[in-house]
Amino acid sequence: MPQSRTRSVGLDVHKDSLAVADAAQDHGAAVVALGNLGTRQRDLDQLVRRRQSQSPPLVLVSEAGPCGYWLSRSLTTKGHACWVVAPSLRPKKAGARVTTHRRDALKLARLMRSGALTPVSVPAVEDAAMRDLCRARDDVIRALQAATFRRQAFLLRPALRSTGPATWGPAHRRWLREVVWPTPAPQSVLQEDGPAVTAPTARLERLELALHDPVQPGRLAPVVDALHGLRGVQCTVAVTTVAARGDLTRFEHPRPRMRYLGLTPAAYSSGARRRQGGMTQTGHSQARRALREGAWASRSPAKVRRHRQLRLAKLPKPIQASRGQAQGRLGNR
């Protein structure tokens, strides 16, 4: 938290500019807007040098957004304290509907001085790169699903039914090529819409290969291998979960980790009445979805196949014992 002489600097980050506001630690002091700056390194150095000349302890704060964490990493490597806060966790005044760059910077500096902000964990460069790879895979899956549903709806309108399983595999594509249309227009639609299904399929295969390759030499490999030993956790689920959590040592207990992933139930209590709802669904949605899909494997009886036995035999004994305990606990539930 800021000390007695700490100076809070709010930064509203955009692609080509930074809106800056300054607030001294004295709560009676006014919060001053310092205008806009560029995003070059010399502009940041000049800002920090001017602010430190007035008050040596300096804490800068910005919101997480589409520009990533380049500002926090750039300032941290220079030895400055830079917080990144989630926009959803920032206190908001009811009825405030005017938002500008200058006002956002003033709010950040004021809230930082009052101690009402909670910083988020800035992922390492390797973790952020793995997150981008997982996001790209999810985007391709959504595009493939949308193209498949669109083609299925197109075939429903003329009441066409496939003679085999509609898995959109080679047999289904051969059946589509053999369909005789009364007019040439539907055939043109299918020909133009074909790459919308085949291209994402090929891209998905390439992304999954890339998702598995960087894990081996990186520092995430031991954690991924340990999670891979759990039932229902394949390599994609393990990589997505580890990349979303980042540094696991910042969680001293499983409960904060569950709250971070949004796996805790919602609760409402008033007087003697207490009611619990579904999951809060906060945090990283991709990791939560991957863990939920992996948990479905515990509903069926356990079967350890040959390739899985060979993989489990390479894990250390403590991890194998923990895996057996987790499988028994989930199976009982």
N, C-alpha and C positions, 0 to 999 in steps of 0.2 A: 504494500500500500504506500501511497505518497507520504513522505516525511513532512516535518513542519515547514521546511523551506522549499519543498518540491514545487516545480512549476509545471502545470498541465497544459499540453498543447494538443488541440483537436485538429485532426486532418481528415477532410472529406476528399477521398481519392477518386480521380477520374483518369481517363486515358491520357490526356495531355496536360492536365493541370491538377493542382492541389489547393483546396480552400483551407486556410489556416486560421485558427483562433487560439488565443493565449489567455490563461487564467492563473493568477498567483494563488498560493495556498490560503491566504487570508480570505475568509468567506465574505468579508465586506468589500473586497476588491472587485472591480468590474471585469467582466469577461470581454476581451477586446478582439475584434476581427482584424486580422493582419493582411487580408486580401488573398490573391491567388499567386501561386508559384508554379514554376515548371517542374517537370518530373526528372530532370537530369540530376546526376549525382552532385554536381557542384551547387545546384540550387538547394539540395537538402543539406549539404555541408554549411552553406551560408546561413540557412535558417537555424540550424543547431548552434552555430557559433554565436549568432546574435542573441539567441535565447539564453545560452549558458553564460554570457557576459553579465546578464542581469541576475541570474539565480543558477548556481552550478548544478544542483540536482534537477534533472529534467526527465519527464515521462511523456512520451508521445502516444497517442491513441488514434486508431482508425477502425473503420468498420470492414468486416469481411464482405467481399463483393466479387464482381466478375473480373476485376484486375488481379486477383490472386494475392499472394503474400510477398511480392517482390519488395514492397516498401519495408515491411517488417524485417525481412532478411537483410536488406541493404543497411538499415540502421543498426541492427543487432551486430552485424560484423564489424561495425565501427565502434562498438562498445556502448551504444545508447539503449535505453529501455524503451521498447515500443510494444504497446498492447494492441491486440486485435480482438475486437468484440463482435458478437453476433448481432445483427440488426433485430432479430426476434427477441433477444434478451434485453434490449435497451428499454428503459422505462419511457413510456409515451403518455403525453397528456391527452385526456379525452377531449375530442372536438378540435384538436389541432390539425388543420387541413392545408396549411401553407408550408411547403417544403422547398427550400432553396439550398444551394451549396453553402452559402454563408451561414444560414441557420443551423444546418447540420453540424458544421464545424463548431459553432458556438455551443450547441447542445452537448457535443462530445467533450469539450473542454470543461463545461460546467458539471456534467455528470462524473467526469473523472476526478474533479476536485472534491466532490461530495462523497466519493467512494461507492457509487451506485452501479459501477460497471464490473463485470466479471470477464477476465480474458479467456479466450479459447486457445487451444494448443495449436501452434503453427507446425504443420508437418514438415518433415525433412524433404529435401529435393527428391530423393529416391521414392519416398512414400507418395509425394504429390504426382510424380510421373506414373506410378502404379495406379493411383486413383484415376488419372486421365485415361489410362488404358482400360480400366474397368468401366468407366463412363462411356467410352467409345463402344465397348462391347454391348452395353445395355441399349445404347442408341440404335445400333444395328439390329438388335433383337426386336425393338419396337417398330423399326421400319419394315422388317420382314413380316411381322405380325400384321401390320396395317396393309401391306401389299397382298398378303394371303387372304385376309378378310375381304378386301376389295375385289379380288378375282373370284372368290367364292360367291359374293353377292351378285357379281356379273353373270355367273353361271346359273344362279337361282331364277333370274328373271325369265329366261326361255325354258325353264323347267328341265334343265339337263341334269342327269344323275350319272355319276361314275359307276362303272360296272365293278370296280375293285375298291380297295381302301383309298380314301382321299387323303393320302399322306403327302401329296405334292412331290413324290419321288419320280424316278424314271418311268415307272409304269403309268402313273397318272399323267405325266407329260406326253407320253405316247398316245394315250387315249384322247387328250386334247387335240393333238395333231390330226387324229383320224375323224374328228367330229366334222360333219358336213353342215355348213350354215346356209340358210336360204338366201342370204345376201352377203356380199363381201365385206360389209362394214364390221360385223362382229369379229371376223377373222383378223382384220387390221387392228382392232382393239387388243386382241390377245397377243398379237405379234409385238405391238408397241409396249404392252404391259408386261411381257415376259421378262425383260432384264430387271424389272423392279423386284422380282422374286429370286432370280438366279444370281444377280450381282450381290445383294446382301448375304446370300448363303455363302458365296465364296469369300466375301470379306469377313464374315463371322469365323470361318475356319482359320484365316490368316491371323485374326486378332487373338483367337484362343491359343494358337501356337506361340505368338509373341507374349501372351500372358503367362505361359508356362516357362518360357526360356529365361527371362531375367531373374527368376527366383533363385536359380541354382547358385550363382556366385555372390549374391547379395547377402546383406546381414539379416534379411527376413527368412532365409532358408531354414534355419533351425526351428523357428516358430511355425512356419508353414508345414514342415514335416511333422511336427508334434500334433498340430490340428488335423493334418491329413490322416492320422491314425484313428481319429474318432469316427464312429459310424455315421454315415450320411454326409460326411464332409469330404468332398472331392477337392481337387487342386484349385478349381475356380472359386469354390466357396471359401477355402482357406485363404487364398490370395486376396480376395475381396474383403474379407473380414480383417485381416492383418493390415492391409493398406488403409482401411477406414479408421482403425483404432490408433494407428501411429505408434507412439512410444507407450508400451504397456506398463512400464514402471511407474507411470503417474497415477495409476489406480492401485491403492493399497488394499482394496476389498472388492469383491465381485459386485456389490450393490451399486457403487458409483459407476462401474462399467455398464451395468444394466440400464441405469438412468441415462447414460451417455448414448446408448443405442436405442432408447425409447422402448425397452422391453418391460418396464414396470407398469402395473395397472394404474389407471386414473382413479382418484379417490375424491369423494365429496362428503364432508361431515358438517353437521349443524346440530348442536346440542347433543342429544342422545342418539340422533340418527346418523348412520354412517353407511355410505354406499360406495361400492367399487365398480368401475367400468372396465372397458377394454384397455389395450396398451396405449400409452401416451403418444407413441409414434413420433417422437422427437429425435433429433440427431440424424445419423447417416442412414438414409432409406435403403441404399443398396446393400449394406452390410446386414441390416435387419431382415430384408427379404431373403438374402442368401442363407442366413441362419434359420429362418423359418422353413425354407425349403429343405434344408438339411435335417431339420428335426422331424420331418415326416417319415424318415426312415425308421424311427423308433416305434412306429405303430405296428410294424410287421415283425414276425419272429426273426431273430438274428441268424444270418448265414454268412460264414466267413469263407469266401471263395479262395481259390489257389493263389491268384495274383495278389489278393489282399493279405494272405498269410505271409507271402514273401516280403511284402512291403512292411508289415508289422514286425517281422523278425529283425529288421534293421534298426528299429527304434530302441532307445535305452529302456532298461527295465522299469525305472520309475514312471516313465510315460506309458508303458504298457499296462502297469498296475492302475494308473489313474484312468486310462481308457476303459478298463474293465469295470471300475467303480461307476464311471459316468454312464456306461451302457446299462448296467443293472439298475441305476437310479432312474434313468429315463424310461426303461422298460417297465418298471413297477408303476410309474405314473401313468 
